[in-house]
Amino acid sequence: MNRFITKPSTVNAAAVHSATGSKDLATALNRDCLCVTVNRDALRHELDADLYDEMLATRPNLFSATAVFVTPQQVERMREIIRAVETVVALPAYREEVLAEAPEVARFDPGPRGVFMGYDFHLGPAGPQLIEINTNAGGALLNTALARAQAACCETMKPLIPGPADIGALDDVFHQMFLREWRRQRGEQTPTSISIVDDAPREQYLYPEFLLFERLFRRHGLKAVIADPAELRMLDGKLWHENQAIDLVYNRLTDFTLDEPRHAVLRQAYLEGSVVLTPHPRVHALYADKRNLVALTDDARLRAWQVPEPVIHTLLTGIPRTVAVDAAHAAELWERRRKLFFKPTAGYGGRAAYRGDKLTRRVWDEIVSGRYVAQEQIAPSQRRLRQNGTETALKLDIRNYVYDGEVQLLAARLYQGQTTNFRTPGGGFAPVFCPSPESNPPGNQNACGAGKVCQ
């Protein structure tokens, strides 16, 4: 039996600290703690019984039964990298270059910053590495509910698991974020209605979260509805859903430029300023187009933009080197493919992304003729757990939910395979905790704090 395991499903945190030191405590917990931390009854209560039962039946791998541990240093490093990205994105020279290559719709600036930016990291040997940035990152409300449903399964885990008060009033934080988006475009007016919009929303894997947002907005006095964009219409200069004028749209579409014909009404309302849309095409162009990672890891370009040297250092050491795939460099990239990961420039959710060591010539020809970037592979760290009586190790990434440059919440995703897929038994979303070997006595402030969910 491993010396850190005192019972089959528990870990002695003090022993881990003594043997490894505080810097390695989170690594040891991820490796040696097999605890089940989710309280299914509490999660059922958080989501409500009917929604939980439906999710369990149709999405059994949406939530993992365990937690992921990170160090305060890792959390601060991720925030440092996010701040560095925000510094560059704010530069006029960066915006001019990025928007010159973006579709016309992205050059319209309505004001909002974009809700739920997702900064996704692998925890590599050299520290956290930013592998991509996404707009309309899903899962924030689901992860808030999951964090509230955690429980210690043994005495040694009690200091590491947060109580409900530790999670904070994230629901209110999220509601205020949408109000801030509204005010960036409308001033001090007050919205009365909001629509959560996606194609065939009931068929979306994260549709349960749409229902949670609908409830959240209604609790705060907004008229809220989940809608397919085909159900929207323009009348008298306003966007309507059935008999309700819509003030604000929470955009969950993956047509980031609103180019598809079925999104024409929403695109018209957005460009005419008839509705506040968040996130919107400009945000995607500035942050989530994968070509931006090429610029953010090009030291010559960064210096030409007069980016401060400490910021350049943070970017070059915190983001895997990324280059554009083109015919001129195809032969070189093919030779180096085993160390690269290939992503479509407008991709999301790991779709059409490929590990270089898995590539066939047929797929490679499609990549070269398409719009792809090649990123140095950073192997994800792992979380060991027990699934159906068998110990297994799952890959993990850490998502920072960010608004206006500020991290609101951290969550992990556990998986097998090339990318997150929510199909791995034992995998799915998991809360992220920051254990403190000193138990974080009152008044001791660090990046996370003992047992607090990362936010």
HELIX and SHEET records of a PDB file:
HELIX    1   1 ALA A   13  THR A   20  1                                   8    
HELIX    2   2 SER A   22  ASP A   24  5                                   3    
HELIX    3   3 LEU A   25  ASP A   32  1                                   8    
HELIX    4   4 ARG A   40  LEU A   47  1                                   8    
HELIX    5   5 ALA A   49  THR A   58  1                                  10    
HELIX    6   6 PRO A   72  VAL A   89  1                                  18    
HELIX    7   7 PRO A   92  ALA A  100  1                                   9    
HELIX    8   8 GLU A  104  ARG A  107  5                                   4    
HELIX    9   9 ALA A  140  ARG A  148  1                                   9    
HELIX   10  10 GLU A  155  LEU A  160  5                                   6    
HELIX   11  11 PRO A  164  ILE A  167  1                                   4    
HELIX   12  12 LEU A  170  ARG A  186  1                                  17    
HELIX   13  13 PRO A  201  GLU A  203  5                                   3    
HELIX   14  14 TYR A  207  ARG A  219  1                                  13    
HELIX   15  15 PRO A  229  GLU A  231  5                                   3    
HELIX   16  16 PRO A  261  HIS A  263  5                                   3    
HELIX   17  17 ALA A  264  LEU A  271  1                                   8    
HELIX   18  18 PRO A  281  VAL A  283  1                                   3    
HELIX   19  19 HIS A  284  ALA A  288  3                                   5    
HELIX   20  20 ARG A  291  LEU A  296  1                                   6    
HELIX   21  21 ASP A  299  ALA A  304  1                                   6    
HELIX   22  22 GLU A  309  GLY A  318  1                                  10    
HELIX   23  23 ALA A  327  HIS A  329  5                                   3    
HELIX   24  24 ALA A  330  GLU A  335  1                                   6    
HELIX   25  25 ARG A  337  LYS A  339  5                                   3    
HELIX   26  26 GLY A  356  LYS A  358  5                                   3    
HELIX   27  27 ARG A  361  SER A  369  1                                   9    
SHEET    1   A 6 VAL A  68  PHE A  69  0                                        
SHEET    2   A 6 GLY A 428  PHE A 433  1                                        
SHEET    3   A 6 GLU A 406  TYR A 415 -1                                        
SHEET    4   A 6 THR A 390  TYR A 403 -1                                        
SHEET    5   A 6 MET A 117  GLY A 124 -1                                        
SHEET    6   A 6 GLY A 127  ASN A 134 -1                                        
SHEET    1   B 5 VAL A  68  PHE A  69  0                                        
SHEET    2   B 5 GLY A 428  PHE A 433  1                                        
SHEET    3   B 5 GLU A 406  TYR A 415 -1                                        
SHEET    4   B 5 THR A 390  TYR A 403 -1                                        
SHEET    5   B 5 GLN A 382  GLN A 387 -1                                        
SHEET    1   C 4 LYS A 223  ALA A 227  0                                        
SHEET    2   C 4 SER A 193  VAL A 197  1                                        
SHEET    3   C 4 LEU A 248  ASN A 251  1                                        
SHEET    4   C 4 VAL A 276  THR A 278  1                                        
SHEET    1   D 3 LEU A 232  LEU A 235  0                                        
SHEET    2   D 3 LYS A 238  HIS A 241 -1                                        
SHEET    3   D 3 GLN A 244  ILE A 246 -1                                        
SHEET    1   E 4 THR A 322  ALA A 324  0                                        
SHEET    2   E 4 TYR A 372  GLU A 376 -1                                        
SHEET    3   E 4 LEU A 340  PRO A 344 -1                                        
SHEET    4   E 4 TYR A 354  ARG A 355 -1                                        
END                                                                             
